[in-house]
Every structure is written in C-alpha cells, then in structure tokens.
Amino acid sequence: MTTSRNRGELEADIMNVLWNASGPLTAREVQDAFTVKVPAITTVITVLDRMRAKDSVVREATSGRSHV
C-alpha cells in the first residue's frame, strides 16, 4: 500500500526547503533537499508553478533553461 502526501503538505515541505536555503534554488535542488519520499521532479515543478500563481514564490530566469 502506498501513502500519498496531500498537496498542502508538499507545499509546506517545499516552503521549508526554500526558507532554509541560503539563496535561490532550482526545482532540482529543491527535489534534492528531500530525504524521505522524494517527489518526482515534475511534481516539484508543478507545485512550484502553482505556488508562483499564488504569489508564494518568485521565479527568475537563469542562463540556459533553468529557473531559480
């Protein structure tokens, strides 16, 4: 049996990662910060995009295809 995390919990976990970071992070760096139940990178990107739509996070372009 698998246990899924609700979206609010994942948003809170991502916010904790961002708050504890010393600077801006890419989605991959956010994913790498998880030690238990690592979400798929596509899930991290989706949640970050939804959080951006709520003005909870800001996205800035970097060189290449990445955003922080």
N, CA, C and O of each residue as an XYZ file, in Angstrom:
272
protein
N       0.846     -1.180      0.000
C       0.000      0.000      0.000
C       0.889      1.239      0.000
O       1.829      1.327      0.789
N       0.601      2.186     -0.869
C       1.378      3.422     -0.901
C       0.610      4.529     -0.208
O      -0.619      4.572     -0.246
N       1.341      5.410      0.416
C       0.736      6.543      1.083
C       1.059      7.788      0.285
O       2.223      8.047     -0.022
N       0.049      8.554     -0.051
C       0.305      9.779     -0.799
C       0.247     10.971      0.146
O      -0.451     10.952      1.160
N       0.974     11.976     -0.200
C       1.035     13.196      0.584
C       0.053     14.170     -0.048
O      -0.011     14.269     -1.274
N      -0.720     14.898      0.772
C      -1.625     15.855      0.158
C      -0.856     17.082     -0.301
O       0.255     17.342      0.162
N      -1.449     17.826     -1.207
C      -0.768     18.956     -1.835
C      -0.328     20.002     -0.809
O       0.754     20.575     -0.941
N      -1.140     20.255      0.195
C      -0.777     21.239      1.219
C       0.484     20.841      1.970
O       1.314     21.693      2.286
N       0.633     19.561      2.255
C       1.838     19.081      2.936
C       3.066     19.269      2.059
O       4.119     19.688      2.541
N       2.936     18.960      0.778
C       4.069     19.095     -0.131
C       4.450     20.563     -0.294
O       5.636     20.893     -0.330
N       3.461     21.441     -0.392
C       3.751     22.873     -0.470
C       4.502     23.325      0.779
O       5.474     24.075      0.683
N       4.059     22.876      1.940
C       4.721     23.243      3.192
C       6.151     22.717      3.227
O       7.064     23.418      3.663
N       6.345     21.485      2.769
C       7.691     20.909      2.742
C       8.599     21.693      1.792
O       9.761     21.950      2.106
N       8.063     22.069      0.636
C       8.855     22.855     -0.318
C       9.176     24.228      0.264
O      10.297     24.714      0.115
N       8.210     24.858      0.921
C       8.479     26.162      1.539
C       9.569     26.040      2.604
O      10.423     26.919      2.716
N       9.547     24.966      3.382
C      10.594     24.763      4.392
C      11.964     24.634      3.741
O      12.948     25.176      4.244
N      12.027     23.923      2.631
C      13.295     23.795      1.898
C      13.769     25.177      1.456
O      14.936     25.524      1.633
N      12.858     25.963      0.880
C      13.229     27.290      0.384
C      13.626     28.229      1.520
O      14.595     28.978      1.394
N      12.891     28.195      2.620
C      13.213     29.061      3.759
C      14.574     28.726      4.365
O      15.284     29.614      4.836
N      14.934     27.452      4.352
C      16.204     27.030      4.950
C      17.393     27.159      4.000
O      18.535     26.932      4.399
N      17.131     27.520      2.759
C      18.208     27.657      1.774
C      18.928     28.986      1.960
O      18.349     29.960      2.441
N      20.193     29.009      1.574
C      20.975     30.240      1.698
C      20.768     31.177      0.513
O      21.261     32.304      0.517
N      20.042     30.715     -0.498
C      19.775     31.531     -1.679
C      18.743     30.849     -2.548
O      18.152     29.848     -2.143
N      18.519     31.382     -3.739
C      17.541     30.789     -4.654
C      17.919     29.356     -5.042
O      19.100     29.015     -5.115
N      16.907     28.527     -5.288
C      17.125     27.133     -5.662
C      16.393     26.812     -6.954
O      15.341     27.383     -7.243
N      16.957     25.896     -7.728
C      16.251     25.347     -8.879
C      15.297     24.266     -8.372
O      15.390     23.829     -7.225
N      14.385     23.844     -9.235
C      13.465     22.763     -8.864
C      14.243     21.497     -8.515
O      13.874     20.782     -7.584
N      15.319     21.214     -9.255
C      16.137     20.032     -8.984
C      16.788     20.133     -7.595
O      16.868     19.138     -6.875
N      17.243     21.314     -7.228
C      17.850     21.500     -5.903
C      16.810     21.336     -4.797
O      17.113     20.808     -3.727
N      15.587     21.789     -5.059
C      14.506     21.574     -4.093
C      14.265     20.075     -3.942
O      14.168     19.567     -2.825
N      14.170     19.374     -5.061
C      13.950     17.927     -5.023
C      15.079     17.226     -4.273
O      14.825     16.326     -3.472
N      16.330     17.633     -4.527
C      17.485     17.007     -3.883
C      17.498     17.211     -2.366
O      18.130     16.440     -1.643
N      16.807     18.241     -1.884
C      16.777     18.516     -0.444
C      15.892     17.532      0.314
O      16.011     17.413      1.533
N      15.011     16.830     -0.383
C      14.142     15.849      0.264
C      14.947     14.589      0.566
O      15.705     14.110     -0.277
N      14.779     14.063      1.758
C      15.494     12.854      2.137
C      14.563     11.653      2.231
O      14.993     10.511      2.072
N      13.295     11.915      2.489
C      12.305     10.850      2.603
C      11.174     11.157      1.632
O      10.752     12.307      1.512
N      10.687     10.145      0.944
C       9.584     10.308     -0.008
C       9.862     11.419     -0.998
O       9.116     12.395     -1.076
N      10.919     11.274     -1.741
C      11.322     12.280     -2.715
C      10.279     12.356     -3.830
O      10.006     11.356     -4.494
N       9.694     13.542     -4.037
C       8.713     13.667     -5.114
C       9.401     13.708     -6.479
O      10.570     14.080     -6.582
N       8.673     13.326     -7.514
C       9.201     13.387     -8.876
C       9.481     14.844     -9.233
O       8.806     15.747     -8.739
N      10.472     15.073    -10.087
C      10.824     16.439    -10.472
C       9.636     17.140    -11.114
O       9.452     18.340    -10.915
N       8.831     16.419    -11.876
C       7.657     17.049    -12.494
C       6.653     17.510    -11.445
O       5.986     18.529    -11.622
N       6.547     16.761    -10.357
C       5.664     17.157     -9.264
C       6.194     18.416     -8.590
O       5.424     19.328     -8.290
N       7.489     18.472     -8.350
C       8.101     19.658     -7.734
C       7.866     20.881     -8.616
O       7.488     21.942     -8.120
N       8.086     20.736     -9.912
C       7.885     21.858    -10.839
C       6.422     22.303    -10.836
O       6.138     23.501    -10.809
N       5.501     21.351    -10.863
C       4.077     21.682    -10.852
C       3.695     22.430     -9.588
O       3.003     23.447     -9.653
N       4.139     21.937     -8.436
C       3.802     22.581     -7.170
C       4.431     23.975     -7.105
O       3.780     24.924     -6.670
N       5.685     24.105     -7.531
C       6.318     25.430     -7.545
C       5.560     26.393     -8.454
O       5.403     27.567     -8.119
N       5.089     25.905     -9.602
C       4.332     26.764    -10.511
C       3.014     27.192     -9.886
O       2.609     28.347    -10.023
N       2.345     26.280     -9.206
C       1.090     26.640     -8.507
C       1.356     27.628     -7.389
O       0.561     28.540     -7.163
N       2.472     27.454     -6.684
C       2.834     28.379     -5.609
C       3.163     29.757     -6.190
O       2.874     30.781     -5.571
N       3.766     29.776     -7.375
C       4.075     31.045     -8.044
C       2.779     31.757     -8.428
O       2.686     32.979     -8.312
N       1.785     31.006     -8.884
C       0.490     31.594     -9.246
C      -0.196     32.219     -8.035
O      -0.976     33.161     -8.175
N       0.096     31.690     -6.844
C      -0.457     32.232     -5.595
C       0.424     33.332     -5.010
O       0.131     33.856     -3.936
N       1.499     33.682     -5.709
C       2.487     34.666     -5.240
C       3.193     34.233     -3.967
O       3.611     35.070     -3.167
N       3.327     32.912     -3.775
C       4.060     32.386     -2.621
C       5.553     32.306     -2.895
O       6.365     32.383     -1.973
N       5.915     32.151     -4.169
C       7.317     32.102     -4.579
C       7.488     32.950     -5.835
O       6.517     33.291     -6.511
N       8.727     33.278     -6.128
C       9.063     34.062     -7.313
C       9.984     33.230     -8.184
O      10.841     32.511     -7.671
N       9.818     33.319     -9.495
C      10.666     32.578    -10.425
C      11.492     33.578    -11.219
O      10.972     34.559    -11.750
N      12.792     33.305    -11.288
C      13.696     34.135    -12.066
C      14.437     33.250    -13.066
O      14.869     32.146    -12.735
N      14.575     33.748    -14.284
C      15.312     33.010    -15.319
C      16.807     33.066    -15.036
O      17.315     34.067    -14.530
N      17.500     31.999    -15.364
C      18.946     31.954    -15.261
C      19.502     31.703    -16.658
O      18.738     31.612    -17.619
N      20.778     31.593    -16.778
C      21.344     31.226    -18.072
C      20.924     29.802    -18.387
O      20.851     28.962    -17.490
N      20.652     29.532    -19.627
C      20.206     28.192    -20.002
C      18.702     28.059    -19.810
O      17.960     29.033    -19.936
N      18.263     26.848    -19.506
C      16.828     26.572    -19.388
C      16.324     26.609    -17.959
O      15.121     26.473    -17.734
N      17.199     26.787    -16.992
C      16.802     26.715    -15.591
C      16.170     28.009    -15.096
O      16.392     29.095    -15.632
N      15.382     27.840    -14.058
C      14.830     28.957    -13.294
C      15.172     28.720    -11.846
O      15.333     27.577    -11.417
N      15.281     29.781    -11.100
C      15.501     29.653     -9.653
C      14.347     30.322     -8.944
O      14.308     30.345     -7.714
